[in-house]
């Protein structure tokens, strides 16, 4: 099989995922002296890229609904798994340093106070519960929007949606390399006292545990241990960036859930600061990355269609996207 045939079997989102894996592999190789497990990560990236190619080729050769569904949806779990790879790269690459002090200084310069500390005066258990639920629904909202587009059987919109989401998440991941930071819950507050200082009603502790597990933060440990274990993913706010992307696309495609996306998305963005996950300046960073994503995604998508002739180029109505 030649490369042209392979590209025709791939989605444009496949190309973004493979390119991202190549980029991380190059970083791992260049900075191998600082990254103890660099070769394992490179092997994983190569294996994932190979598996994507095999899946795409198998789908193109066999008339299988299962292969089609797997090829269309595998990116959803993979985006989260590739997020975990950053845990083994960013902190060692920067010698374990975090840049929270710069972000704290920026917030104080803008507002004269530490916003997460000031918001303690407005905290209330019911509000805390609502905002924690909104924050935790983040990934489910992306799946809900994708399922609605998939059920419409409009593969043009669906594949551009998947492409934009994958591209957006990877942009935010690359942004974490600029100013690695752990966030105010570890620096301005005592992480171990969070449930006591900012209590919810009934679900909040369990939802916080769920979020912490996803970010490699163990429960019931000292602030210092928690801070050392946390991923450096505060700046830019990926939640803010990608929620704005989702809200924008849901309005553009007139999804039946667009009003839910707007309301929950607004609450989620407030929750990023209220729940002490982010500094306010992280949200500004997320806004900048959102603008970059929403304006460059169609250009990049058009590039993949024209120069790689991916499977997406054969869907009807693609000109309306590009």
PEVEN-V228756 format. One record per residue. RES is the residue in one small letter. OMEGA is omega as a letter, one per 30 degrees, with the letter a starting at -180 (999 if undefined). BURIAL is 1 if it has 9 or more other ideal C-beta (glycine too) atoms within 8 Angstrom, else 0. D_LAST is the distance of its C-alpha to the last C-alpha in Angstrom with 1 decimal. Layout:
# PEVEN-V228756
<<RES	OMEGA	BURIAL	D_LAST> <RES	OMEGA	BURIAL	D_LAST>>
This chain:
# PEVEN-V228756
<<x	l	0	28.8> <x	a	0	26.9> <x	a	0	23.8> <x	l	0	21.5> <x	l	0	22.7> <x	a	1	22.4> <x	l	1	18.7> <x	l	1	18.0> <x	a	1	19.8> <x	l	1	18.0> <x	l	1	15.2> <x	l	1	12.8> <x	l	1	14.9> <x	a	1	17.9> <x	l	1	17.1> <x	a	1	16.9> <x	l	1	20.2> <x	l	1	21.9> <x	l	0	21.0> <x	l	1	22.3> <x	l	1	25.4> <x	l	1	26.0> <x	l	1	25.8> <x	l	1	28.3> <x	l	1	30.5> <x	l	0	30.7> <x	l	1	31.8> <x	a	1	34.3> <x	a	1	35.7> <x	a	0	36.0> <x	a	1	37.7> <x	a	1	39.6> <x	a	0	42.9> <x	a	0	41.7> <x	a	1	40.0> <x	a	0	42.7> <x	a	0	40.4> <x	a	1	37.8> <x	l	0	38.4> <x	l	0	38.0> <x	l	1	34.6> <x	l	1	33.6> <x	l	0	34.8> <x	l	1	33.0> <x	l	1	29.7> <x	a	1	30.4> <x	l	0	31.5> <x	l	1	28.4> <x	l	1	26.1> <x	a	0	28.4> <x	l	0	28.4> <x	l	1	24.6> <x	l	1	24.7> <x	l	0	27.6> <x	a	1	26.0> <x	l	1	22.9> <x	l	1	25.2> <x	l	1	27.6> <x	a	1	24.9> <x	a	0	23.9> <x	a	0	27.6> <x	l	0	29.0> <x	a	0	28.2> <x	l	0	28.7> <x	a	0	27.3> <x	l	0	28.6> <x	l	1	26.7> <x	a	1	23.5> <x	l	0	24.1> <x	a	1	25.2> <x	a	1	22.2> <x	a	1	19.8> <x	a	0	21.9> <x	a	1	23.8> <x	a	1	21.5> <x	l	1	23.0> <x	a	0	26.6> <x	l	1	25.6> <x	l	1	23.9> <x	a	1	27.3> <x	l	0	29.3> <x	l	1	27.6> <x	a	1	28.3> <x	l	0	32.0> <x	a	1	31.9> <x	a	1	31.6> <x	a	1	35.0> <x	a	0	36.6> <x	a	1	34.9> <x	a	1	34.5> <x	l	1	38.1> <x	a	1	39.8> <x	l	1	37.6> <x	l	1	38.7> <x	l	0	42.3> <x	a	0	42.1> <x	l	0	41.6> <x	a	1	39.6> <x	a	1	38.6> <x	a	1	39.4> <x	l	0	42.0> <x	a	0	39.5> <x	l	1	37.3> <x	l	1	40.5> <x	l	0	41.6> <x	l	1	38.3> <x	a	1	38.7> <x	l	1	42.3> <x	a	0	41.6> <x	a	0	39.0> <x	a	1	41.1> <x	l	0	44.6> <x	l	0	44.7> <x	a	1	43.1> <x	a	1	40.8> <x	l	1	41.3> <x	l	1	45.1> <x	a	1	45.0> <x	l	1	43.1> <x	a	1	46.0> <x	a	0	47.9> <x	a	0	45.4> <x	l	1	45.2> <x	a	0	46.3> <x	a	0	46.3> <x	l	0	44.4> <x	l	1	41.6> <x	l	1	41.5> <x	a	1	41.1> <x	a	1	38.3> <x	l	1	36.3> <x	l	1	37.0> <x	a	1	35.7> <x	a	1	32.5> <x	a	1	32.0> <x	a	1	32.8> <x	a	1	30.3> <x	a	1	27.4> <x	l	0	26.2> <x	l	0	27.2> <x	l	1	24.8> <x	l	1	21.8> <x	a	1	23.3> <x	l	1	23.9> <x	l	1	20.4> <x	l	1	19.2> <x	l	0	22.0> <x	l	1	21.2> <x	a	1	17.7> <x	a	1	19.3> <x	l	0	22.1> <x	a	0	19.8> <x	l	0	19.0> <x	a	0	15.3> <x	l	0	14.1> <x	l	1	10.4> <x	a	1	10.9> <x	a	1	13.6> <x	l	1	12.2> <x	l	1	9.4> <x	l	1	12.4> <x	l	1	14.6> <x	a	1	12.5> <x	l	1	12.3> <x	l	1	16.0> <x	l	1	17.2> <x	a	1	15.6> <x	l	1	17.1> <x	a	1	20.4> <x	l	1	20.8> <x	l	1	20.1> <x	l	1	22.9> <x	l	1	25.1> <x	l	0	24.9> <x	a	1	25.8> <x	l	1	29.0> <x	a	0	30.3> <x	a	0	30.6> <x	a	0	33.2> <x	a	1	34.4> <x	a	1	36.1> <x	l	1	37.6> <x	a	1	37.6> <x	a	1	40.3> <x	l	1	41.7> <x	a	1	43.2> <x	a	1	44.1> <x	a	1	45.1> <x	l	1	46.3> <x	a	0	48.3> <x	a	1	45.9> <x	a	1	48.8> <x	a	0	49.8> <x	a	1	46.4> <x	l	1	47.4> <x	a	0	50.6> <x	a	1	49.2> <x	a	1	46.2> <x	l	0	47.1> <x	l	1	45.2> <x	a	0	46.7> <x	a	0	46.4> <x	a	1	43.0> <x	a	1	42.3> <x	a	0	44.3> <x	l	0	42.7> <x	l	1	39.1> <x	l	1	39.9> <x	a	1	41.3> <x	l	1	38.1> <x	a	1	36.0> <x	l	1	38.6> <x	l	0	38.6> <x	a	0	34.8> <x	l	1	35.5> <x	a	1	38.5> <x	l	1	41.0> <x	l	1	44.3> <x	l	0	46.2> <x	l	0	49.7> <x	l	0	49.7> <x	a	0	50.7> <x	a	1	48.3> <x	a	0	48.7> <x	l	1	47.9> <x	a	1	44.9> <x	l	1	43.5> <x	a	0	44.0> <x	a	1	42.3> <x	l	1	39.2> <x	l	1	35.8> <x	a	1	34.8> <x	a	0	31.7> <x	a	1	32.5> <x	f	1	30.4> <x	l	1	27.7> <x	l	1	27.8> <x	l	1	25.2> <x	l	1	26.1> <x	a	1	25.3> <x	a	1	22.0> <x	l	1	20.7> <x	l	1	22.3> <x	l	1	20.5> <x	a	1	17.1> <x	l	1	18.4> <x	a	1	19.7> <x	a	1	16.5> <x	a	1	14.5> <x	l	1	17.5> <x	a	1	17.7> <x	a	0	14.0> <x	l	1	14.5> <x	l	0	18.1> <x	l	1	19.8> <x	a	0	23.5> <x	a	1	24.3> <x	l	1	22.4> <x	l	0	25.7> <x	l	0	27.2> <x	a	1	24.4> <x	a	1	25.0> <x	a	0	28.8> <x	l	1	29.0> <x	l	1	26.4> <x	l	0	28.6> <x	a	1	31.7> <x	a	1	30.2> <x	l	1	29.4> <x	a	1	33.0> <x	a	1	34.3> <x	l	1	33.0> <x	a	1	35.7> <x	a	1	38.3> <x	l	1	38.5> <x	l	1	38.8> <x	a	1	35.9> <x	l	1	34.5> <x	l	1	35.6> <x	l	1	34.0> <x	l	1	32.7> <x	l	1	30.7> <x	l	1	28.8> <x	l	0	28.1> <x	l	1	26.8> <x	l	1	24.6> <x	l	1	23.2> <x	a	1	22.3> <x	l	1	20.6> <x	a	1	18.6> <x	l	0	17.4> <x	a	1	16.5> <x	a	1	14.6> <x	a	1	12.7> <x	a	0	11.6> <x	a	0	11.1> <x	l	1	9.6> <x	l	1	5.9> <x	l	0	7.3> <x	l	1	9.4> <x	l	1	7.3> <x	l	1	5.6> <x	a	0	9.4> <x	a	1	10.8> <x	a	1	9.2> <x	a	0	10.4> <x	a	0	13.6> <x	l	1	14.8> <x	a	1	13.6> <x	a	1	13.9> <x	a	1	14.8> <x	a	1	11.4> <x	a	1	10.3> <x	l	0	13.1> <x	l	1	12.2> <x	l	0	12.0> <x	a	0	9.4> <x	a	1	6.5> <x	l	0	5.1> <x	l	0	5.8> <x	a	1	3.8> <x	999	0	0.0>>
